[in-house]
């Protein structure tokens, strides 16, 4: 079995947005990470750093 995990990084001015795809489908990060809007699969890079403790 194999899996395909992809993180896309987008620059929006000085803000970076990240989304994750699992087997080419948008996938949410853990619930402790907050997306930019409810139901969105885009997260600020700074939020992921906070969420994952980096």
Buried (B, 14 or more C-beta within 10 A) or exposed (E): EEEEEEEEEEEEEEEBBBBBBEEEEEEBBEEEBBBBEEEEBBBBBEBBEEBEEE
